[in-house]
């Protein structure tokens, strides 16, 4: 891999635009295109944003979409993505590195050189050895990104012992160089280095810090954080803009954490917030569009909302029960119930924008088929089933719907367990919880099938804590196929066909019941201008301005 390869997944974005425009037209809200800032635009001053939750403000730990939304502009990685709309935003570009790396002909050795004069937000120099420290810290913190870096020579041994060195990373502080050696080629490795998990931090930084006190390398730094309430980002005075990373328009970003969509939406309407990405309640979509700027984000970030079923725990350790749930869901109705129609039904793991995507139709909605399969399974219908959800509106709506569906299927003791926003993922990602079934979503980290199948549905990536494979799904045949496909450096038509085959096999085993590709609404105050949507990170708040 040369670092200049364009992901063929971008081509699929164009194919879904027509379908999205029909949804957009039905609700009278506008899609967006890249627009130049109006001549009368002003610097933003303080941007007031409302999001539903975060997990960590620590680059080696942050993994929820909202955390990553903030961290991208706080902790810069060796390589990153451009602050542009559309397909150009998928292009990997230099971040802390002065250029894209040189890559050996066998695809195993990557060589970087840091830019001159790099400093953290506390004024101390960024050193090449800080990158190595960050990767070791990822393992020491048992962060959710550890699996991405296991392919580095010596990383697996370090992961097991948490002692010694990772010899596959060789920094030279005097020369500002970093050499990374992989055990085997990995086609998506450059994009993996663009993940926040790989952001350098000062050597000696303690493990698993939530409060944002780690010195930053990006345009902004975290100035304060109040657990479950919010945090503030201010300019990093030591940051120097580059060709690809701008200084940022807002001088300060005040972020409030509000899980209830009605309350978040109202903040923008009443003028106490400038922006919210809350799932606007369906019955309010028509009314809010005249009270602010309701912008539909039709193609990015690529996402799939799904119901996971724990394949290790009764009754969902029975494949007939998992298939029954898939038959019982009325996916079209769910789009109306949860999104007010701003979503597309799906039975696929991958979003339609991926060239590996082949539309699946394995489970036509049929409650009678679901009941028949449940009867054939022989499971105890009187056993207690707990549906897990997160304390945000869309998650609770899905959980309530699913509770009703499971009851209609024939289960007689179905209850809900709504967890706080900040602890939901870590709780269901802990194997000792033995969570049975619940809500989840996935937004791409980078545009490649590995980001879906390896992270979410690959047996070897299952961990005791902080896991992402909430179904605890491991299939020997599928694991082997994913392992082989990891080596493919280019998503050729033949490779894409193999990924499509893997996807069909996964859904025949039914560890998930995917139900929606959300069409993203972003809600802004009327005074907000220069609205841009970066395809991986969503609304690009660094480029917002006031009219």
C-alpha positions in Angstrom: 0.0 0.0 0.0 1.4 3.3 -1.0 -0.8 5.6 1.1 -2.2 7.2 -2.0 -4.8 4.5 -2.8 -8.4 5.8 -3.1 -10.9 3.7 -1.4 -13.3 2.3 -4.0 -16.0 2.4 -1.3 -16.5 6.1 -2.1 -18.1 5.3 -5.5 -21.1 3.7 -3.7 -22.0 7.0 -2.1 -23.2 8.3 -5.5 -25.5 5.3 -5.9 -27.7 6.0 -2.9 -28.1 9.7 -3.4 -31.3 9.4 -5.5 -33.0 7.2 -2.8 -32.1 9.7 -0.1 -33.4 12.6 -2.0 -36.9 11.0 -2.0 -36.8 10.8 1.8 -35.5 14.3 2.1 -38.3 15.6 -0.2 -41.0 13.8 1.8 -40.1 15.8 4.9 -39.2 19.1 3.4 -35.7 19.3 4.8 -32.7 20.1 2.8 -29.6 18.1 1.9 -26.3 19.8 1.7 -23.4 20.4 -0.6 -20.1 22.0 0.0 -20.5 25.8 0.0 -18.0 28.5 0.2 -18.3 30.7 3.3 -20.4 33.8 2.6 -18.5 37.0 2.4 -20.5 38.4 5.4 -19.6 35.4 7.6 -18.0 36.1 11.0 -15.8 34.2 13.4 -17.9 32.0 15.6 -16.6 33.0 19.0 -18.1 30.4 21.3 -19.9 27.5 19.7 -22.5 25.9 21.9 -23.1 22.3 20.9 -25.4 19.6 22.3 -24.6 15.9 21.9 -26.0 12.9 23.8 -23.0 11.3 25.4 -19.3 10.5 25.4 -17.3 7.7 26.9 -13.7 9.1 27.3 -11.8 12.3 26.4 -8.7 10.1 26.2 -7.3 9.3 22.7 -6.4 5.8 23.6 -9.9 5.2 25.0 -12.5 7.3 23.2 -14.7 5.3 20.9 -18.2 6.6 20.8 -19.1 8.7 17.8 -19.6 11.8 19.8 -16.2 11.4 21.6 -14.5 10.9 18.3 -16.3 13.9 16.9 -14.5 16.1 19.5 -11.2 14.2 19.7 -10.4 14.5 16.0 -9.6 18.2 16.4 -7.9 17.7 19.8 -5.5 14.9 19.2 -3.8 14.8 15.8 -2.4 11.5 14.5 0.5 10.8 12.2 -1.9 10.7 9.3 -5.4 12.1 9.2 -8.2 13.2 6.9 -8.9 16.4 5.1 -11.4 19.0 6.4 -13.4 18.9 3.2 -16.9 17.8 2.2 -17.7 14.8 0.0 -15.4 12.0 -1.3 -12.3 14.1 -0.8 -12.8 13.8 3.0 -11.9 10.1 2.8 -8.4 10.9 1.5 -5.6 10.1 4.0 -3.2 13.0 4.4 -0.3 13.9 6.6 -1.1 14.9 10.2 1.8 15.1 12.6 4.0 13.5 9.9 5.5 15.9 7.4 4.4 13.6 4.5 2.8 10.3 3.8 5.1 7.4 4.8 7.4 5.4 2.6 6.1 1.8 2.4 8.3 -1.2 1.6 7.5 -3.3 -1.5 6.3 -6.2 0.7 3.8 -3.9 2.5 5.3 -4.6 5.9 7.4 -1.5 6.7 6.2 2.0 7.1 8.6 4.9 7.7 7.4 8.3 8.9 9.1 11.6 9.8 7.5 14.1 12.1 7.1 17.8 11.2 9.6 20.2 12.8 8.7 22.1 15.9 5.7 20.1 17.0 4.5 20.9 20.6 1.8 19.7 22.9 -0.7 22.2 24.3 1.4 22.4 27.4 4.4 23.7 25.3 6.5 20.5 25.6 7.9 19.0 22.4 6.2 16.1 20.6 8.8 13.3 20.3 8.9 10.3 18.0 9.0 8.0 21.0 5.6 9.4 22.1 3.9 7.4 19.3 5.4 4.2 20.6 4.3 5.1 24.1 0.7 5.7 22.9 0.5 2.3 21.3 1.8 0.6 24.4 -0.6 2.7 26.5 -3.5 1.4 24.3 -2.6 -2.1 25.4 -1.9 -1.2 29.0 -5.3 0.6 29.2 -7.1 -2.4 27.5 -8.6 0.2 25.2 -11.1 -0.8 22.6 -8.7 -0.2 19.8 -6.1 -2.8 20.8 -7.0 -5.2 18.0 -6.1 -2.7 15.3 -2.5 -2.7 16.3 -1.9 -6.4 17.1 -0.3 -6.8 13.6 2.8 -4.8 14.6 5.8 -7.0 15.2 5.9 -7.9 19.0 2.5 -6.3 19.8 0.7 -9.6 20.6 3.5 -10.7 22.9 3.3 -7.3 24.7 -0.5 -7.6 24.9 -0.2 -10.9 26.7 2.5 -9.9 29.2 2.0 -6.1 29.3 5.8 -6.0 29.9 8.8 -5.3 27.8 8.8 -3.7 24.4 7.1 -3.6 21.0 10.1 -4.0 18.8 8.1 -3.4 15.6 8.0 0.3 16.5 11.4 2.0 16.2 11.4 5.7 17.0 14.4 8.0 16.6 13.9 11.3 18.5 16.9 13.0 17.1 15.9 12.3 13.5 12.2 12.7 14.3 11.5 9.3 12.5 9.2 6.4 13.3 9.6 3.0 11.6 6.7 0.5 12.0 7.1 -3.1 11.0 4.1 -5.4 10.5 4.1 -9.2 10.9 2.0 -9.5 7.7 0.8 -6.9 5.2 -2.5 -5.2 6.1 -4.3 -3.4 3.4 -6.0 -0.9 5.7 -3.1 -0.1 8.0 -2.6 3.5 7.0 -6.3 4.3 7.8 -5.8 2.5 11.1 -2.9 4.9 11.9 -5.4 7.7 11.3 -7.6 6.5 14.2 -7.4 8.5 17.4 -6.1 5.5 19.3 -2.7 6.1 17.6 -2.4 9.8 18.6 0.9 10.4 20.4 0.7 11.4 24.0 3.6 12.5 26.3 5.6 9.6 27.7 4.6 8.7 31.2 0.9 9.7 30.7 -1.2 7.6 33.1 -3.6 5.0 31.7 -7.3 5.5 31.0 -7.9 9.2 31.8 -11.4 10.4 31.2 -11.2 14.1 32.1 -9.4 15.5 29.0 -6.3 16.6 30.9 -3.8 14.9 28.5 -1.9 17.5 26.6 -3.1 17.7 23.0 -1.5 18.0 19.6 -4.5 19.4 17.5 -6.0 22.8 17.0 -7.9 22.6 20.3 -7.5 21.3 23.8 -9.9 20.3 26.5 -10.0 23.0 29.2 -12.5 21.4 31.5 -14.9 18.4 31.9 -17.8 17.7 34.2 -18.8 14.0 34.3 -22.1 13.4 32.5 -22.7 17.1 32.0 -20.3 18.5 29.4 -16.8 19.8 28.5 -15.2 22.8 26.9 -12.6 23.0 24.1 -10.4 26.0 23.6 -7.7 26.8 21.1 -4.3 25.1 21.5 -2.0 28.1 21.3 1.0 25.9 20.3 -0.8 24.4 17.2 0.4 25.5 13.8 -2.1 25.1 10.9 -1.1 23.0 7.9 -2.2 22.6 4.4 -4.7 20.0 5.6 -5.6 21.0 9.2 -7.0 24.6 9.6 -6.8 26.7 12.7 -10.5 26.4 13.4 -13.1 29.1 13.4 -14.7 28.9 16.9 -12.5 30.3 19.6 -14.2 28.0 22.1 -16.6 25.1 22.0 -18.9 24.5 24.9 -20.5 21.0 24.8 -23.5 19.9 26.8 -24.4 16.3 27.2 -28.2 15.8 26.9 -29.6 12.4 26.1 -33.2 13.3 25.5 -33.8 14.4 21.9 -36.7 16.7 22.7 -34.6 18.6 25.3 -31.6 18.8 23.0 -33.7 20.0 20.1 -35.3 22.6 22.3 -32.0 24.0 23.2 -31.3 25.1 19.6 -34.9 26.4 19.2 -34.7 28.6 22.3 -31.3 30.0 21.4 -29.3 28.4 24.2 -27.4 26.1 21.7 -26.1 26.5 18.2 -26.0 22.9 17.1 -27.4 19.5 18.0 -27.2 16.1 16.3 -30.0 14.5 18.4 -32.4 12.1 16.8 -35.2 14.6 16.4 -38.5 13.0 17.6 -40.5 12.0 14.5 -43.5 14.2 15.6 -41.3 17.3 15.7 -39.5 17.1 12.3 -42.1 19.2 10.5 -42.3 21.8 13.2 -38.6 22.3 13.9 -37.6 23.0 10.3 -38.9 26.6 10.4 -37.3 27.2 13.8 -33.7 26.6 12.8 -31.7 24.9 10.0 -32.5 21.2 9.7 -29.8 19.7 7.5 -30.0 16.1 6.3 -26.7 14.3 6.2 -27.6 11.6 3.6 -24.3 9.8 2.8 -22.1 10.0 5.8 -21.1 9.0 8.3 -21.7 5.5 7.0 -23.8 3.7 9.7 -25.8 0.7 10.6 -28.2 0.5 13.5 -28.8 -3.0 14.7 -30.1 -5.3 17.5 -27.4 -7.6 18.8 -28.1 -11.0 20.3 -25.7 -12.7 22.6 -24.8 -16.0 20.9 -23.4 -17.4 24.2 -26.5 -16.8 26.4 -30.0 -18.4 26.3 -32.2 -18.1 24.4 -30.1 -16.4 21.8 -27.5 -19.1 21.7 -30.1 -20.9 19.5 -29.8 -19.8 15.9 -33.5 -20.4 15.3 -34.4 -17.8 17.9 -32.1 -15.3 16.4 -33.6 -15.8 13.0 -37.0 -15.6 14.5 -36.2 -12.1 15.8 -35.1 -11.1 12.3 -38.4 -12.3 10.8 -40.4 -10.6 13.5 -39.0 -7.1 12.9 -41.0 -4.7 10.7 -38.1 -2.7 9.6 -40.1 -0.2 7.5 -42.3 0.6 10.5 -39.2 1.1 12.6 -38.0 3.9 10.4 -41.2 5.8 11.0 -41.3 5.0 14.7 -37.7 6.0 15.5 -36.6 8.4 12.8 -39.9 9.8 11.4 -39.0 8.2 8.1 -35.4 9.5 8.0 -33.8 6.1 7.6 -33.6 3.2 5.3 -34.5 -0.4 6.3 -31.6 -2.8 6.0 -30.7 -6.4 6.7 -27.1 -5.9 6.0 -24.1 -5.3 8.2 -22.4 -3.0 5.7 -24.0 0.3 4.6 -25.0 0.7 0.9 -22.0 3.1 0.2 -19.6 0.1 0.3 -18.7 -1.6 -3.0 -18.8 -4.9 -1.0 -22.5 -4.3 -0.3 -25.0 -6.7 -1.8 -28.5 -6.1 -0.6 -29.8 -8.9 1.6 -33.4 -10.0 1.8 -33.1 -13.1 4.0 -35.9 -12.1 6.4 -39.1 -10.9 4.9 -41.3 -9.5 7.8 -43.5 -12.3 9.0 -44.6 -12.7 12.6 -46.0 -16.2 11.8 -42.6 -17.4 10.6 -41.0 -15.9 13.7 -43.5 -17.8 15.9 -43.0 -21.0 14.0 -39.2 -20.8 14.3 -39.5 -20.0 18.0 -41.7 -23.1 18.5 -39.2 -25.3 16.5 -36.3 -24.0 18.7 -37.7 -25.7 21.8 -36.6 -22.9 24.1 -38.4 -21.9 27.3 -40.7 -19.1 26.4 -41.2 -18.3 30.1 -37.5 -17.4 30.7 -36.7 -13.8 31.6 -35.4 -11.8 28.7 -33.8 -8.4 29.4 -33.6 -5.9 26.5 -30.7 -3.5 27.0 -30.8 0.1 25.9 -29.0 3.4 26.3 -30.7 6.4 28.0 -31.2 8.3 24.7 -34.4 8.6 22.8 -33.8 6.5 19.8 -32.3 3.6 21.8 -35.2 3.6 24.2 -37.7 3.7 21.3 -36.1 0.7 19.7 -35.9 -1.2 23.0 -39.6 -0.6 23.7 -40.5 -1.7 20.2 -38.3 -4.8 20.6 -39.9 -5.7 23.9 -43.3 -5.7 22.2 -42.0 -7.8 19.3 -40.5 -10.4 21.6 -43.8 -10.6 23.5 -45.8 -11.0 20.3 -43.4 -13.8 19.3 -44.4 -15.7 22.5 -42.0 -14.8 25.2 -43.9 -14.0 28.4 -41.3 -12.2 30.6 -39.6 -9.4 28.7 -38.2 -6.4 30.6 -36.2 -3.3 29.7 -32.9 -2.3 31.3 -32.0 1.3 30.4 -28.5 2.2 31.3 -26.8 5.7 31.6 -25.3 7.0 28.4 -21.8 6.9 29.8 -21.8 3.3 31.0 -23.9 1.5 28.4 -21.3 0.3 26.0 -18.7 -0.7 28.6 -21.4 -2.7 30.4 -22.7 -4.7 27.5 -19.1 -5.0 26.2 -18.2 -6.8 29.5 -18.5 -10.5 29.0 -19.4 -11.1 32.7 -22.6 -9.0 32.2 -24.1 -11.8 30.1 -26.4 -9.3 28.4 -28.9 -11.1 26.2 -30.2 -8.7 23.6 -30.1 -5.0 22.9 -29.6 -1.9 20.8 -26.4 -0.7 19.2 -25.1 1.3 16.2 -21.9 1.5 14.3 -20.4 4.4 12.5 -17.4 3.7 10.4 -14.0 4.5 11.8 -12.6 4.2 8.3 -14.1 3.1 4.9 -13.2 -0.6 4.8 -15.2 -3.8 5.5 -12.6 -4.8 8.1 -13.8 -1.9 10.3 -17.2 -3.8 10.5 -16.4 -7.5 10.4 -13.1 -7.6 12.2 -14.1 -5.2 15.0 -17.7 -6.3 15.5 -18.1 -9.9 14.3 -14.6 -11.6 14.5 -14.1 -14.2 17.1 -10.4 -13.5 17.8 -11.3 -9.9 18.7 -13.6 -10.9 21.5 -12.2 -9.5 24.8 -13.4 -9.9 28.4 -14.0 -6.2 28.8 -14.5 -3.1 26.6 -15.4 -5.4 23.7 -17.4 -4.3 20.6 -18.6 -7.8 19.6 -21.7 -7.5 21.7 -23.1 -10.7 20.1 -19.9 -12.5 21.2 -20.1 -14.1 17.8 -17.4 -16.4 16.7 -17.7 -18.8 13.7 -14.6 -20.8 12.8 -15.3 -20.7 9.0 -16.1 -17.0 9.0 -13.1 -16.2 11.2 -10.8 -17.9 8.8 -12.2 -16.0 5.8 -11.9 -12.6 7.6 -8.3 -13.5 8.5 -7.5 -14.2 4.8 -9.2 -11.0 3.6 -7.2 -8.9 6.0 -4.2 -9.4 3.7 -5.9 -8.0 0.6 -4.3 -4.6 0.0 -6.9 -3.4 -2.6 -10.6 -3.7 -2.7 -10.8 -5.2 -6.1 -14.2 -6.6 -7.5 -13.0 -10.1 -6.6 -12.2 -9.0 -3.0 -15.5 -7.2 -2.7 -17.4 -10.3 -3.8 -15.6 -12.3 -1.1 -16.7 -9.7 1.5 -20.3 -10.0 0.3 -20.1 -13.7 0.7 -18.9 -13.3 4.3 -21.7 -10.8 5.0 -24.3 -13.3 3.8 -22.9 -16.1 5.9 -22.9 -13.8 9.0 -26.5 -12.9 8.5 -27.5 -16.5 7.9 -26.1 -17.1 11.4 -28.0 -14.1 12.6 -26.0 -12.7 15.5 -27.5 -9.3 14.6 -30.8 -8.0 13.4 -29.8 -4.9 11.4 -32.7 -2.6 10.9 -31.6 0.9 9.7 -29.1 3.0 7.9 -29.9 6.3 9.5 -30.2 9.4 7.3 -28.4 11.9 9.6 -30.2 15.1 10.7 -28.1 18.0 12.0 -30.0 20.9 13.6 -28.4 24.4 13.7 -29.6 27.8 14.9 -30.6 30.2 12.1 -27.5 32.3 12.8 -25.1 29.5 12.0 -23.4 29.5 8.6 -20.6 27.7 6.7 -22.2 24.3 7.4 -19.9 21.6 6.2 -20.2 17.8 6.6 -17.0 15.8 6.7 -17.8 12.3 5.4 -16.1 10.4 8.3 -16.6 12.8 11.2 -20.0 14.4 10.5 -20.5 18.1 10.9 -17.2 19.9 10.7 -17.6 22.3 13.6 -14.1 23.8 13.0 -15.5 25.4 9.9 -18.8 26.8 11.2 -19.3 30.5 11.3 -21.9 33.1 12.2 -23.8 35.1 9.7 
